Amino acid sequence: MRRGSPTRRQHAPETRSYLRTAEAADILYVSPKTVSRWAKEGKLPFLKTLGGHRRYPAAEIRQLANELQVRPTA
């Protein structure tokens, strides 16, 4: 299939149910290495693809980002 072909499926990150490491890192405002380390330590939920790559559930990552958000105290 040719690149840019109109029949090629393209998913916007916000409609995808699972995120790549870099996408999760952007949402959490940390580096991709930190996301990978947190996943390895059991701090983040993930699935492994058949190729061995981690995918993170978008809803749970966004929820965690909201919980970690710094809010003003005054």
N, C-alpha and C positions, 0 to 999 in steps of 0.2 A: 504494500500500500504506500502510495506517495505521501510525503510530508505535506501537511496543509490541506490534504484532501477533505472535501466537505463531508465524506462519510466516516471520517475518523472521529471517534468519541473523544471529547475533551471535557473534563470535569473541573469545575471551579472549586477551589479549596473549601469554600463554605458549604458546598452541597455534598461533599464527599463525607462518608461516615467514618473514615479512618484517615489519619494524617501521617505524613512522612515525618522523619525526625526533625528536619529543618523547619517544617511548618509548625510543629509543636513547639519548637524552640522560639520561633517568632512570637507565638501567642503568649508564651510564658516569660518572654524577655530574658532568656538565658541562652547559652551557647548550645549547639547540637551535641557537643560532648557531654554537657551537663545532663541533657535529656537522656542520652544513652546510659550514663552512669546511674541516674535515678531509676531507670528501668531495670538495669542489672541488679541494683540494690533492692528492688521490689517496691520502690516508692511510686512508680507510675505503672498503670495497666497497659499491656500491649499484646499484640498478636505477632507471630512471626510468619512471614510469607514463605512460600516454597523455596525461594531463593535465599532465605535466611535473614531478610531485612525486617526490622521492627516497624509495626504500624500501630498508631495510638488512636483510641476512640475519641473522635472529635468532641462529642458532647462532654465527656469526662475531663478532657484537657481544658475546654473552655470554662467548665464549672470550677476547676482548680484555679485557673487564672483569675476568675472573679473572687474566689476566696482569698487568694494571696494579694489582691489589690490593696495598696496602701491607701487608707482613708484618713482625711484630716481629723484631728482630735478636738478641734475647737469649733 
